[in-house]
Amino acid sequence: MRTELHGTSFDSELTQGAYNAVNVCLQIKASEKVTVITDRATREIAASLVAELEKSGCTFRSFVLEDLAPRPLQTMPAVVLEDLESSNVSIYAVHAQPDELKTRMQMCEVVNRHKLRHAHMVNIEKRIMLEGMRADFAKVDELTLRVMNIANKASYLRATTPAGTNLRAELSPDYRWIKTSGIISRDKWGNLPGGETFTSPLEVNGTFVVDGVVGDYLCAKYGDLHRQPLTLRIEKNRLIEVSSDNKELEQEFWEYTHRDENSNRVGELAIGTNLAVSEVVGNILQDEKIPGLHLAFGDPYGSHTGAQWSSTTHIDVVGRNFDIWAEELQIMKQGRFVI
């Protein structure tokens, strides 16, 4: 099928990562229909994905968002949502812009309702295609399952870092741990590159020093925070204090996490498991998959985790060089798994 992306040139170095996405992670078959959603900033990467879809023989349709509506989007274009309704698989490869989370949630409502195998590639860039997307996802899947099977039996996790993170997360047996290793199924869509297991914590207390990155559009704006970390104080699962030498970041993060009654609530606790990445690149899509622990404030993905609350926002925070314990069992030391 010819699309807006047909014939768009791309660097051949992108091919291995695109092959992994289409054939290993999504396992797309010739009999299936795929929706590809992209934008002008991500057009080259999307073209490499479309080239692999063409090789697979599947039916697909691609959309470039700027061709449909002004950015930032106020709502996901109806033609995109309509196409998703009849698809088996979807790929969202788009650079985030301010206040577009609502449109992604509209897309995910269709994805969840029809149980599409969905690859979420927000802020995907060339370096990530050459690093995290070249992982051996079979090995990542095995490690992720091993970590998940330890974490989901623990009543609490504890984590520290040299930068000053020191927190304890109480866990609920009523909340499920989810595996998003890069091997995507109908049960749970996943970010690509994959490599994490997550849940919604019952209660988090302590300090989290963000000397990696923050999520959503703030990631592109502020990048790697190693030189000006963001220190977060959490009590009874709520963010109560934010501090940084970068006062603009401090204020913007505080405002982001206070947009609704649950925006400041820890909605996600996750352990990264992608063995192909070890260094922060300043992009949340890959950096949250680095072996370590990360949190997100806001929506807990309740339809998957079982958490009985929601939020209109969701923003991740990533640190470096974690020690992690599942109760008294140490599973990570200085950023390396010891299980």
Secondary structure, 3 states (H helix, E strand, C coil): CCCCCCCCCCCHHHHHHHHHHHHHHCCCCCCCEEEEEECHHHHHHHHHHHHHHHHHCCEEEEEEHHHCCCCCCCCCCHHHHHHHCCCCEEEEECCCCCCCHHHHHHHHHHHHHHCCEEEECCCCCHHHHHCHHHCCHHHHHHHHHHHHHHHCCCCEEEEECCCCCEEEEECCCCCCCEEECCCCCCCCCEECCCCEEEECCCEEEEEEEECCEECHHHHHHHCCCCCCCEEEEEECCEEEEEECCCHHHHHHHHHHCCCCCCCCEEEEEEEECCCCCCCCCCCHHHHCCCCEEEEEEECCCHHHHCCCCCCCCEEEEECCCCEEEECCEEEEECCEECC
